[in-house]
Amino acid sequence: MKDRKDEILLLANQFIKIAGEQLNTEHKELSKETEEYLLTYDWPKGEKELETAIKRACILSDGPVLQIEDFDLEKRPAKSIGKFVEARLKGFMQNIKRFEKFNLYDMVIPEVERSLILMILKETNRNQIKAARLLGINRNTLRSKIKKLKIKLKDLK
């Protein structure tokens, strides 16, 4: 991609659109600083590296504009998944503080697990063996989670 710098932003925006559809995230766009940063990076692994970087940034970004710190290029410190989940839960917590008795753990954990499994199953084209490997669990464990979380494989596209 070193020779095709003019294609980087076109590909990046295409990958943002695809990531939004696949991962069901809000509409994202690149900041001007991020565009410049992506243009100066060498992309030694080509389009696949760009696509992976965009997907990861779309998942970890806090808002609709992708910033340089949302990318993990050149071993930059990146946001952890824990920070991402924490940021998302803070907004949610504001809405439920008015309830005294609320089993937040039993509500949130299955939703996070369901979302993760759905995302991986989509990414692996419903291949449960590959999905289980990526998740680091046994295929039978994945099957029982699919059943427990009421995930319909036929709805994944």
Summary of the structure (lengths in Angstrom):
residues: 157
radius of gyration: 17.9
end to end distance: 29.9
largest distance: 60.0
contacts: 388
relative contact order: 0.09
helix: 68%
strand: 3%
